[in-house]
């Protein structure tokens, strides 16, 4: 009995030592994952701050002075109407031009926050519209229902596809492309494949900033995005965008409009 107890103790000690060793071996890997996660979070926060700064500058340095100038033009129009009404035509023409400028700046700001095509057309039709003339032929397919996608996922998918199609338009206008989106219970999957020269490699010109932006758009939602060479030539962009249950599934404007009586 004593021998059996001793043997069990030895085995238990060996098991414990092995478990400790295995745990210790995973520590460097966990530290690397933590470091990578922290760097990713820092890049996302920096991207958000940069976007906020851009929006603030556009409002403060662009739209703000335009509206202030418009107010001055209206004051000039009021004075002209009171003293020299026959000179109103050029003053009103100037006010109209300034209003058109302000409307254009507001439209640009709104477009930067959310592409209007998503509300006007829906995700699939918006992609099809942007893809026109991108290359010799572009096929757009969606497996599933795109009507109730969360707004953040819809925007990320559109921007990733938009950036991929922009690269095709720049580098592979004579080729063909496939845009395929599909959803399951957990994720929206995006793939853009083309028959062009392939992604930049070592020794090639530095890739556009948009390639990194695609990864950031996916990472912001807790997803992932990769850009790889396509077998037979070309590039494949794949992205996984989570569909968490906590999102409020509010139908987009284009979908709400279809249900109105």
Backbone as CSV, one residue per row, in Angstrom:
resi,resn,N_x,N_y,N_z,CA_x,CA_y,CA_z,C_x,C_y,C_z
1,UNK,0.819,-1.207,0.000,0.000,0.000,0.000,0.860,1.267,0.000
2,UNK,1.888,1.231,0.856,2.780,2.407,0.875,3.412,2.654,-0.491
3,UNK,3.802,1.552,-1.162,4.408,1.706,-2.494,3.419,2.321,-3.474
4,UNK,2.158,1.909,-3.359,1.132,2.452,-4.258,0.922,3.936,-4.004
5,UNK,0.856,4.271,-2.693,0.674,5.686,-2.351,1.847,6.510,-2.848
6,UNK,3.048,5.977,-2.706,4.244,6.701,-3.162,4.211,6.891,-4.669
7,UNK,3.786,5.840,-5.374,3.735,5.934,-6.837,2.698,6.975,-7.276
8,UNK,1.537,6.960,-6.597,0.506,7.966,-6.919,1.025,9.369,-6.659
9,UNK,1.761,9.527,-5.556,2.313,10.841,-5.232,3.294,11.296,-6.296
10,UNK,4.118,10.352,-6.769,5.084,10.688,-7.823,4.359,11.095,-9.093
11,UNK,3.335,10.318,-9.459,2.580,10.642,-10.672,1.881,11.994,-10.546
12,UNK,1.303,12.241,-9.360,0.633,13.523,-9.147,1.618,14.674,-9.243
13,UNK,2.816,14.471,-8.659,3.835,15.512,-8.746,4.260,15.757,-10.174
14,UNK,4.410,14.665,-10.935,4.811,14.814,-12.337,3.730,15.522,-13.137
15,UNK,2.459,15.164,-12.859,1.350,15.808,-13.566,1.307,17.303,-13.256
16,UNK,1.475,17.613,-11.954,1.452,19.019,-11.552,2.592,19.794,-12.198
17,UNK,3.777,19.182,-12.213,4.927,19.842,-12.826,4.693,20.056,-14.317
18,UNK,4.080,19.046,-14.973,3.798,19.191,-16.401,2.790,20.281,-16.667
19,UNK,1.758,20.348,-15.808,0.740,21.387,-15.981,1.345,22.769,-15.793
20,UNK,2.197,22.893,-14.780,2.859,24.184,-14.536,3.743,24.559,-15.720
21,UNK,4.493,23.565,-16.227,5.371,23.836,-17.362,4.564,24.262,-18.578
22,UNK,3.434,23.565,-18.809,2.592,23.932,-19.948,2.048,25.344,-19.784
23,UNK,1.637,25.674,-18.544,1.124,27.014,-18.295,2.195,28.070,-18.521
24,UNK,3.389,27.788,-18.029,4.505,28.732,-18.210,4.820,28.908,-19.692
25,UNK,4.722,27.827,-20.465,5.031,27.906,-21.891,4.051,28.790,-22.645
26,UNK,2.803,28.877,-22.133,1.803,29.703,-22.819,1.909,31.177,-22.462
27,UNK,2.652,31.505,-21.422,2.724,32.902,-20.990,3.283,33.824,-22.078
28,UNK,4.413,33.485,-22.741,4.893,34.378,-23.804,3.854,34.601,-24.905
29,UNK,3.125,33.520,-25.270,2.106,33.659,-26.308,0.992,34.592,-25.849
30,UNK,0.571,34.460,-24.592,-0.471,35.325,-24.066,0.001,36.774,-23.989
31,UNK,1.261,36.945,-23.637,1.808,38.305,-23.577,1.838,38.946,-24.964
32,UNK,2.204,38.132,-25.979,2.209,38.673,-27.344,0.796,39.047,-27.790
33,UNK,-0.180,38.185,-27.477,-1.567,38.481,-27.831,-2.043,39.758,-27.147
34,UNK,-1.688,39.894,-25.869,-2.074,41.099,-25.134,-1.445,42.336,-25.741
35,UNK,-0.167,42.226,-26.096,0.525,43.361,-26.705,-0.084,43.715,-28.060
36,UNK,-0.388,42.683,-28.868,-1.010,42.936,-30.169,-2.375,43.587,-30.008
37,UNK,-3.147,43.106,-29.029,-4.466,43.684,-28.773,-4.350,45.130,-28.342
38,UNK,-3.377,45.437,-27.510,-3.194,46.799,-27.045,-2.814,47.719,-28.200
39,UNK,-1.896,47.250,-29.062,-1.504,48.072,-30.211,-2.676,48.295,-31.150
40,UNK,-3.489,47.243,-31.353,-4.664,47.390,-32.208,-5.637,48.404,-31.620
41,UNK,-5.847,48.325,-30.314,-6.743,49.275,-29.651,-6.207,50.698,-29.773
42,UNK,-4.909,50.863,-29.622,-4.320,52.192,-29.737,-4.483,52.748,-31.151
43,UNK,-4.317,51.882,-32.172,-4.495,52.342,-33.551,-5.931,52.762,-33.810
44,UNK,-6.876,51.994,-33.278,-8.285,52.327,-33.472,-8.629,53.646,-32.786
45,UNK,-8.155,53.814,-31.539,-8.409,55.063,-30.831,-7.776,56.244,-31.552
46,UNK,-6.559,56.043,-32.054,-5.897,57.114,-32.804,-6.671,57.452,-34.074
47,UNK,-7.197,56.432,-34.724,-7.994,56.654,-35.933,-9.254,57.437,-35.607
48,UNK,-9.913,57.080,-34.485,-11.116,57.807,-34.079,-10.798,59.263,-33.771
49,UNK,-9.709,59.499,-33.054,-9.341,60.862,-32.707,-8.996,61.671,-33.954
50,UNK,-8.333,61.024,-34.903,-8.001,61.711,-36.149,-9.264,62.086,-36.920
51,UNK,-10.253,61.188,-36.911,-11.519,61.472,-37.585,-12.268,62.601,-36.889
52,UNK,-12.247,62.604,-35.552,-12.885,63.702,-34.818,-12.197,65.034,-35.108
53,UNK,-10.872,65.013,-35.163,-10.139,66.245,-35.448,-10.445,66.744,-36.857
54,UNK,-10.529,65.797,-37.818,-10.859,66.196,-39.187,-12.245,66.820,-39.247
55,UNK,-13.213,66.204,-38.545,-14.570,66.733,-38.551,-14.627,68.102,-37.888
56,UNK,-13.896,68.246,-36.773,-13.878,69.555,-36.101,-13.281,70.615,-37.002
57,UNK,-12.182,70.304,-37.671,-11.546,71.273,-38.560,-12.460,71.642,-39.716
58,UNK,-13.167,70.631,-40.247,-14.088,70.920,-41.354,-15.208,71.853,-40.905
59,UNK,-15.715,71.642,-39.681,-16.780,72.501,-39.168,-16.262,73.896,-38.828
60,UNK,-15.080,73.930,-38.165,-14.554,75.215,-37.682,-13.951,76.050,-38.802
61,UNK,-13.180,75.409,-39.669,-12.448,76.160,-40.696,-13.172,76.209,-42.037
62,UNK,-14.150,75.331,-42.237,-14.835,75.290,-43.526,-16.255,75.799,-43.445
63,UNK,-17.121,75.008,-42.820,-18.537,75.367,-42.768,-18.781,76.606,-41.920
64,UNK,-18.058,76.766,-40.817,-18.259,77.924,-39.951,-18.060,79.250,-40.682
65,UNK,-16.899,79.476,-41.314,-16.708,80.724,-42.061,-17.704,80.904,-43.200
66,UNK,-18.092,79.795,-43.841,-19.073,79.906,-44.924,-20.395,80.450,-44.412
67,UNK,-20.864,79.923,-43.272,-22.124,80.408,-42.700,-21.991,81.849,-42.203
68,UNK,-20.829,82.200,-41.630,-20.613,83.584,-41.191,-20.636,84.530,-42.383
69,UNK,-20.011,84.122,-43.475,-20.007,84.941,-44.685,-21.413,85.081,-45.256
70,UNK,-22.187,84.000,-45.149,-23.567,84.040,-45.632,-24.388,85.042,-44.821
71,UNK,-24.177,85.073,-43.520,-24.887,86.042,-42.683,-24.543,87.471,-43.081
72,UNK,-23.257,87.729,-43.386,-22.854,89.056,-43.830,-23.499,89.400,-45.165
73,UNK,-23.605,88.435,-46.051,-24.240,88.685,-47.346,-25.714,89.020,-47.176
74,UNK,-26.372,88.347,-46.232,-27.779,88.652,-45.969,-27.935,90.064,-45.404
75,UNK,-27.008,90.469,-44.532,-27.046,91.850,-44.024,-26.875,92.845,-45.162
76,UNK,-25.937,92.545,-46.083,-25.732,93.420,-47.233,-26.984,93.470,-48.104
77,UNK,-27.657,92.320,-48.262,-28.878,92.294,-49.067,-29.980,93.133,-48.418
78,UNK,-30.082,93.061,-47.091,-31.102,93.852,-46.395,-30.858,95.347,-46.577
79,UNK,-29.590,95.761,-46.452,-29.259,97.177,-46.620,-29.494,97.630,-48.061
80,UNK,-29.141,96.790,-49.003,-29.329,97.128,-50.405,-30.810,97.261,-50.735
81,UNK,-31.626,96.341,-50.181,-33.062,96.406,-50.423,-33.656,97.694,-49.882
82,UNK,-33.139,98.163,-48.739,-33.671,99.388,-48.140,-33.224,100.640,-48.883
83,UNK,-31.979,100.661,-49.389,-31.459,101.877,-50.006,-31.430,101.877,-51.519
84,UNK,-31.057,100.719,-52.132,-30.947,100.649,-53.597,-31.575,99.344,-54.094
85,UNK,-32.881,99.229,-54.068,-33.536,97.973,-54.447,-33.218,97.537,-55.873
86,UNK,-32.873,98.488,-56.761,-32.569,98.105,-58.136,-31.273,97.291,-58.249
87,UNK,-30.458,97.274,-57.225,-29.202,96.527,-57.235,-29.318,95.173,-56.526
88,UNK,-30.530,94.699,-56.277,-30.734,93.468,-55.521,-30.318,92.215,-56.282
89,UNK,-30.439,92.218,-57.587,-30.164,90.994,-58.354,-28.761,90.437,-58.104
90,UNK,-27.687,91.233,-58.267,-26.357,90.654,-58.015,-26.145,90.256,-56.555
91,UNK,-26.756,90.992,-55.619,-26.602,90.649,-54.201,-27.272,89.313,-53.910
92,UNK,-28.491,89.127,-54.418,-29.196,87.865,-54.209,-28.496,86.708,-54.913
93,UNK,-27.903,86.992,-56.071,-27.141,85.954,-56.777,-25.948,85.500,-55.948
94,UNK,-25.295,86.461,-55.287,-24.166,86.110,-54.427,-24.632,85.281,-53.234
95,UNK,-25.751,85.651,-52.620,-26.291,84.885,-51.494,-26.627,83.466,-51.930
96,UNK,-27.241,83.341,-53.104,-27.583,82.003,-53.604,-26.338,81.144,-53.778
97,UNK,-25.270,81.730,-54.329,-24.029,80.968,-54.529,-23.432,80.533,-53.190
98,UNK,-23.502,81.403,-52.201,-22.945,81.057,-50.894,-23.770,79.961,-50.219
99,UNK,-25.083,80.016,-50.399,-25.921,78.951,-49.848,-25.593,77.622,-50.513
100,UNK,-25.395,77.627,-51.821,-25.037,76.401,-52.537,-23.714,75.844,-52.022
101,UNK,-22.765,76.732,-51.715,-21.481,76.285,-51.162,-21.674,75.638,-49.797
102,UNK,-22.494,76.255,-48.943,-22.745,75.704,-47.613,-23.434,74.343,-47.706
103,UNK,-24.402,74.221,-48.609,-25.093,72.943,-48.785,-24.107,71.869,-49.235
104,UNK,-23.201,72.209,-50.124,-22.197,71.255,-50.585,-21.282,70.806,-49.459
105,UNK,-20.871,71.733,-48.601,-20.001,71.371,-47.481,-20.730,70.473,-46.480
106,UNK,-22.008,70.765,-46.223,-22.789,69.913,-45.313,-22.941,68.522,-45.904
107,UNK,-23.177,68.447,-47.210,-23.310,67.143,-47.863,-22.012,66.351,-47.747
108,UNK,-20.890,67.030,-47.920,-19.596,66.343,-47.800,-19.372,65.822,-46.380
109,UNK,-19.745,66.609,-45.379,-19.598,66.173,-43.991,-20.483,64.962,-43.708
110,UNK,-21.730,65.016,-44.185,-22.641,63.897,-43.972,-22.148,62.637,-44.666
111,UNK,-21.583,62.801,-45.855,-21.065,61.656,-46.593,-19.896,61.020,-45.845
112,UNK,-19.091,61.848,-45.178,-17.966,61.311,-44.423,-18.417,60.501,-43.215
113,UNK,-19.580,60.851,-42.647,-20.081,60.125,-41.485,-20.774,58.821,-41.885
114,UNK,-21.566,58.861,-42.937,-22.260,57.667,-43.422,-22.578,57.877,-44.895
115,UNK,-22.112,56.986,-45.766,-22.384,57.140,-47.202,-23.884,57.210,-47.468
116,UNK,-24.386,58.266,-48.099,-25.830,58.394,-48.327,-26.397,57.292,-49.203
117,UNK,-25.569,56.679,-50.041,-26.055,55.609,-50.914,-26.622,54.447,-50.111
118,UNK,-26.125,54.235,-48.895,-26.634,53.135,-48.073,-28.091,53.363,-47.690
119,UNK,-28.439,54.600,-47.389,-29.823,54.908,-47.036,-30.706,55.011,-48.278
120,UNK,-30.127,55.477,-49.371,-30.917,55.665,-50.598,-31.156,54.356,-51.335
121,UNK,-30.159,53.469,-51.350,-30.221,52.282,-52.190,-30.187,50.970,-51.418
122,UNK,-29.563,50.959,-50.259,-29.277,49.705,-49.574,-27.880,49.234,-49.899
123,UNK,-27.358,48.326,-49.107,-25.965,47.907,-49.227,-25.649,47.310,-50.588
124,UNK,-26.438,46.363,-51.047,-26.115,45.665,-52.295,-26.193,46.612,-53.487
125,UNK,-27.282,47.372,-53.593,-27.428,48.297,-54.715,-26.373,49.403,-54.671
126,UNK,-25.992,49.835,-53.456,-24.955,50.860,-53.341,-23.617,50.328,-53.860
127,UNK,-23.313,49.068,-53.532,-22.080,48.455,-54.039,-22.141,48.321,-55.548
128,UNK,-23.276,47.879,-56.072,-23.418,47.731,-57.519,-23.241,49.069,-58.222
129,UNK,-23.786,50.133,-57.628,-23.650,51.463,-58.230,-22.195,51.917,-58.236
130,UNK,-21.502,51.713,-57.127,-20.096,52.130,-57.059,-19.223,51.293,-57.981
131,UNK,-19.601,50.027,-58.189,-18.778,49.112,-58.983,-18.854,49.377,-60.477
132,UNK,-19.847,50.153,-60.920,-19.999,50.405,-62.352,-18.746,51.079,-62.910
133,UNK,-18.201,50.492,-63.970,-17.015,51.055,-64.601,-15.729,50.776,-63.872
134,UNK,-15.785,49.993,-62.795,-14.582,49.690,-62.027,-13.582,48.898,-62.870
135,UNK,-14.073,47.908,-63.594,-13.229,47.103,-64.472,-14.125,46.519,-65.567
136,UNK,-13.609,45.543,-66.309,-14.378,45.005,-67.428,-15.709,44.393,-66.975
137,UNK,-15.712,43.683,-65.865,-16.951,43.091,-65.357,-16.844,42.901,-63.853
138,UNK,-17.910,43.257,-63.149,-17.975,43.058,-61.705,-19.285,42.349,-61.377
139,UNK,-19.210,41.216,-60.703,-20.392,40.500,-60.236,-20.544,40.739,-58.740
140,UNK,-21.734,41.151,-58.323,-22.021,41.410,-56.909,-23.086,40.423,-56.448
141,UNK,-22.787,39.672,-55.390,-23.713,38.677,-54.862,-23.825,38.818,-53.354
142,UNK,-25.036,38.562,-52.858,-25.265,38.577,-51.409,-26.097,37.358,-51.053
143,UNK,-25.568,36.527,-50.161,-26.288,35.354,-49.675,-26.944,35.697,-48.345
144,UNK,-28.262,35.718,-48.324,-28.971,36.060,-47.106,-29.762,37.331,-47.272
145,UNK,-30.158,37.927,-46.151,-30.977,39.133,-46.138,-30.142,40.299,-45.640
146,UNK,-30.010,41.329,-46.470,-29.203,42.495,-46.108,-30.037,43.603,-45.478
147,UNK,-31.354,43.387,-45.319,-32.235,44.471,-44.904,-32.030,44.906,-43.458
148,UNK,-31.690,43.992,-42.551,-31.633,44.345,-41.131,-30.219,44.333,-40.571
149,UNK,-29.233,44.578,-41.408,-27.863,44.635,-40.914,-27.687,45.822,-39.979
150,UNK,-26.937,45.661,-38.883,-26.632,46.808,-38.017,-25.922,47.896,-38.815
151,UNK,-26.192,49.134,-38.481,-25.653,50.255,-39.246,-24.126,50.236,-39.298
152,UNK,-23.482,49.932,-38.157,-22.018,49.940,-38.126,-21.444,48.859,-39.029
153,UNK,-22.076,47.692,-39.046,-21.605,46.600,-39.901,-21.820,46.960,-41.373
154,UNK,-22.962,47.554,-41.673,-23.272,47.953,-43.038,-22.249,48.955,-43.562
155,UNK,-21.907,49.945,-42.752,-20.937,50.962,-43.165,-19.558,50.342,-43.354
156,UNK,-19.139,49.494,-42.413,-17.816,48.866,-42.524,-17.731,48.003,-43.774
157,UNK,-18.767,47.215,-44.047,-18.766,46.361,-45.238,-18.685,47.208,-46.498
158,UNK,-19.461,48.282,-46.552,-19.459,49.136,-47.744,-18.095,49.792,-47.949
159,UNK,-17.508,50.294,-46.873,-16.218,50.981,-47.021,-15.113,49.995,-47.409
160,UNK,-15.144,48.789,-46.869,-14.136,47.793,-47.240,-14.263,47.432,-48.714
161,UNK,-15.492,47.180,-49.157,-15.709,46.858,-50.576,-15.352,48.054,-51.450
162,UNK,-15.725,49.240,-51.013,-15.417,50.457,-51.778,-13.918,50.628,-51.961
163,UNK,-13.162,50.425,-50.899,-11.710,50.560,-50.985,-11.115,49.493,-51.893
164,UNK,-11.613,48.250,-51.780,-11.114,47.175,-52.638,-11.414,47.467,-54.109
165,UNK,-12.609,47.976,-54.397,-12.973,48.307,-55.783,-12.170,49.496,-56.302
166,UNK,-11.863,50.431,-55.411,-11.021,51.573,-55.819,-9.637,51.087,-56.236
167,UNK,-9.077,50.128,-55.487,-7.778,49.562,-55.857,-7.859,48.836,-57.200
168,UNK,-8.974,48.153,-57.435,-9.148,47.468,-58.719,-9.229,48.488,-59.841
169,UNK,-9.972,49.567,-59.619,-10.092,50.603,-60.642,-8.723,51.215,-60.969
170,UNK,-7.868,51.329,-59.959,-6.553,51.935,-60.161,-5.549,50.970,-60.797
171,UNK,-5.595,49.690,-60.392,-4.529,48.764,-60.757,-4.948,47.626,-61.682
172,UNK,-6.258,47.387,-61.813,-6.690,46.261,-62.656,-7.952,46.606,-63.431
173,UNK,-7.980,47.738,-64.136,-9.215,48.155,-64.832,-9.597,47.251,-66.001
174,UNK,-8.660,46.440,-66.491,-8.950,45.560,-67.633,-9.362,44.158,-67.201
175,UNK,-9.407,43.912,-65.921,-9.722,42.579,-65.429,-11.180,42.420,-65.043
176,UNK,-11.465,41.397,-64.258,-12.803,41.131,-63.741,-12.738,41.038,-62.222
177,UNK,-13.910,41.146,-61.600,-13.946,41.123,-60.139,-15.239,40.472,-59.654
178,UNK,-15.175,39.909,-58.476,-16.329,39.314,-57.814,-16.435,39.892,-56.404
179,UNK,-17.610,40.409,-56.078,-17.909,40.879,-54.725,-18.953,39.932,-54.147
180,UNK,-18.579,39.220,-53.114,-19.489,38.236,-52.519,-19.647,38.520,-51.037
181,UNK,-20.894,38.677,-50.595,-21.204,38.886,-49.185,-22.181,37.802,-48.743
182,UNK,-21.986,37.309,-47.560,-22.872,36.299,-47.002,-22.909,36.418,-45.500
183,UNK,-24.024,36.045,-44.915,-24.160,36.161,-43.470,-24.628,34.845,-42.873
184,UNK,-24.212,34.635,-41.634,-24.737,33.532,-40.838,-25.245,34.136,-39.528
185,UNK,-25.457,33.322,-38.540,-26.008,33.840,-37.285,-25.048,34.759,-36.547
186,UNK,-23.765,34.614,-36.810,-22.775,35.341,-36.014,-22.052,36.447,-36.773
187,UNK,-21.855,36.285,-38.082,-20.980,37.203,-38.818,-21.538,37.550,-40.193
188,UNK,-21.066,38.682,-40.686,-21.204,39.021,-42.100,-19.841,38.784,-42.739
189,UNK,-19.800,37.999,-43.800,-18.551,37.683,-44.474,-18.489,38.440,-45.797
190,UNK,-17.352,39.063,-46.040,-17.155,39.879,-47.243,-15.946,39.360,-48.005
191,UNK,-16.091,39.230,-49.317,-14.959,38.839,-50.150,-14.988,39.648,-51.444
192,UNK,-13.847,40.205,-51.796,-13.680,40.894,-53.073,-12.456,40.284,-53.746
193,UNK,-12.662,39.648,-54.900,-11.564,39.001,-55.628,-11.465,39.607,-57.018
194,UNK,-10.235,39.785,-57.503,-10.041,40.333,-58.842,-8.955,39.551,-59.570
195,UNK,-8.836,39.808,-60.854,-7.856,39.102,-61.697,-6.688,40.000,-62.070
196,UNK,-6.392,40.986,-61.227,-5.326,41.935,-61.520,-3.943,41.422,-61.177
197,UNK,-2.983,42.342,-60.951,-1.589,41.950,-60.718,-1.313,41.415,-59.319
198,UNK,-2.248,41.522,-58.400,-2.018,41.017,-57.048,-1.631,42.123,-56.090
199,UNK,-1.613,41.832,-54.781,-1.273,42.844,-53.774,0.202,43.210,-53.824
200,UNK,0.569,44.401,-53.317,1.979,44.787,-53.275,2.787,43.828,-52.419
201,UNK,3.973,43.460,-52.887,4.876,42.594,-52.143,6.142,43.358,-51.795
202,UNK,7.093,42.697,-51.155,8.366,43.340,-50.828,9.049,43.802,-52.107
203,UNK,9.494,45.049,-52.100,10.146,45.590,-53.280,9.196,46.329,-54.197
204,UNK,7.880,46.142,-53.975,6.899,46.861,-54.760,6.620,48.205,-54.102
205,UNK,5.938,49.114,-54.832,5.595,50.391,-54.217,4.791,50.190,-52.942
206,UNK,4.948,51.109,-52.043,4.264,50.994,-50.756,2.758,50.985,-50.968
207,UNK,2.027,50.067,-50.306,0.595,49.987,-50.506,-0.120,51.246,-50.011
208,UNK,-1.291,51.504,-50.569,-2.061,52.669,-50.198,-2.517,52.565,-48.754
209,UNK,-2.747,53.756,-48.154,-3.204,53.816,-46.768,-4.529,53.070,-46.600
210,UNK,-5.315,52.997,-47.681,-6.617,52.355,-47.588,-6.549,50.888,-47.239
211,UNK,-5.461,50.209,-47.573,-5.332,48.790,-47.232,-5.307,48.604,-45.719
212,UNK,-4.600,49.482,-45.023,-4.584,49.418,-43.557,-5.930,49.843,-42.989
213,UNK,-6.591,50.792,-43.655,-7.894,51.262,-43.174,-8.924,50.140,-43.206
214,UNK,-8.860,49.272,-44.222,-9.813,48.167,-44.288,-9.696,47.281,-43.051
215,UNK,-8.475,47.018,-42.634,-8.270,46.194,-41.436,-8.777,46.904,-40.186
216,UNK,-8.604,48.215,-40.139,-9.052,48.972,-38.977,-10.578,49.000,-38.907
217,UNK,-11.253,49.153,-40.059,-12.721,49.169,-40.064,-13.270,47.854,-39.534
218,UNK,-12.630,46.747,-39.908,-13.071,45.444,-39.407,-12.742,45.287,-37.929
219,UNK,-11.547,45.716,-37.525,-11.122,45.565,-36.130,-11.996,46.371,-35.181
220,UNK,-12.510,47.509,-35.637,-13.371,48.330,-34.792,-14.617,47.567,-34.348
221,UNK,-15.049,46.606,-35.141,-16.234,45.821,-34.812,-15.872,44.497,-34.148
222,UNK,-14.572,44.271,-33.921,-14.136,43.004,-33.359,-13.951,41.933,-34.406
223,UNK,-13.881,42.334,-35.673,-13.702,41.386,-36.765,-12.284,41.382,-37.286
224,UNK,-12.132,40.914,-38.516,-10.803,40.818,-39.116,-10.905,41.026,-40.620
225,UNK,-9.786,41.392,-41.218,-9.725,41.599,-42.663,-8.323,41.224,-43.135
226,UNK,-8.244,40.549,-44.267,-6.946,40.156,-44.814,-6.926,40.428,-46.312
227,UNK,-5.731,40.729,-46.811,-5.505,40.961,-48.239,-4.437,39.985,-48.686
228,UNK,-4.782,39.065,-49.560,-3.864,38.006,-49.965,-3.847,37.856,-51.482
229,UNK,-2.783,37.217,-52.023,-2.755,36.942,-53.466,-3.815,35.899,-53.835
230,UNK,-4.334,36.024,-55.033,-5.326,35.064,-55.532,-4.621,34.019,-56.379
231,UNK,-5.016,32.760,-56.197,-4.442,31.686,-57.000,-4.751,31.939,-58.468
232,UNK,-3.713,31.952,-59.294,-3.901,32.238,-60.710,-3.715,33.700,-61.058
233,UNK,-3.467,34.540,-60.052,-3.244,35.964,-60.299,-4.378,36.816,-59.767
234,UNK,-4.022,37.918,-59.156,-5.032,38.807,-58.611,-4.938,38.934,-57.106
235,UNK,-5.940,39.566,-56.532,-5.973,39.838,-55.097,-7.312,39.397,-54.527
236,UNK,-7.284,38.916,-53.294,-8.505,38.558,-52.586,-8.540,39.323,-51.270
237,UNK,-9.596,40.095,-51.076,-9.836,40.785,-49.809,-10.961,40.047,-49.101
238,UNK,-10.705,39.571,-47.904,-11.734,38.891,-47.122,-11.878,39.584,-45.773
239,UNK,-13.111,39.682,-45.319,-13.375,40.323,-44.028,-14.474,39.563,-43.299
240,UNK,-14.330,39.517,-41.988,-15.360,38.942,-41.114,-15.812,40.025,-40.165
241,UNK,-17.112,40.347,-40.221,-17.675,41.408,-39.401,-18.735,40.809,-38.477
242,UNK,-18.470,40.767,-37.167,-19.416,40.153,-36.226,-20.770,40.862,-36.228
243,UNK,-21.818,40.081,-35.964,-23.181,40.600,-35.856,-23.676,40.362,-34.423
244,UNK,-23.180,41.126,-33.448,-23.564,40.879,-32.045,-25.035,41.168,-31.811
245,UNK,-25.629,40.420,-30.906,-27.053,40.545,-30.629,-27.410,41.880,-30.008
246,UNK,-26.440,42.537,-29.363,-26.777,43.753,-28.648,-26.984,44.946,-29.562
247,UNK,-26.684,44.802,-30.837,-26.957,45.898,-31.757,-28.464,46.116,-31.869
248,UNK,-28.873,47.342,-31.963,-30.273,47.650,-32.247,-30.472,47.511,-33.747
249,UNK,-31.265,46.560,-34.125,-31.482,46.289,-35.536,-32.555,47.217,-36.095
250,UNK,-32.278,48.514,-36.182,-33.219,49.476,-36.751,-33.113,49.426,-38.256
251,UNK,-34.231,49.216,-38.977,-34.147,49.148,-40.438,-33.604,50.443,-40.999
252,UNK,-32.736,50.394,-42.025,-32.216,51.602,-42.649,-33.330,52.365,-43.337
253,UNK,-33.033,53.624,-43.705,-34.051,54.499,-44.275,-34.669,53.924,-45.535
254,UNK,-33.830,53.304,-46.397,-34.366,52.783,-47.658,-35.317,51.633,-47.398
255,UNK,-35.080,50.840,-46.332,-35.975,49.735,-46.014,-37.261,50.236,-45.370
256,UNK,-37.170,51.274,-44.507,-38.363,51.809,-43.886,-39.298,52.403,-44.921
257,UNK,-38.711,53.008,-45.945,-39.527,53.624,-46.972,-40.367,52.634,-47.726
258,UNK,-39.882,51.395,-47.873,-40.633,50.393,-48.633,-41.881,49.954,-47.886
259,UNK,-41.914,50.127,-46.559,-43.057,49.663,-45.779,-44.082,50.758,-45.558
260,UNK,-43.791,51.949,-46.018,-44.757,53.024,-45.834,-45.938,52.834,-46.782
261,UNK,-47.128,53.176,-46.318,-48.338,53.069,-47.143,-48.668,54.421,-47.748
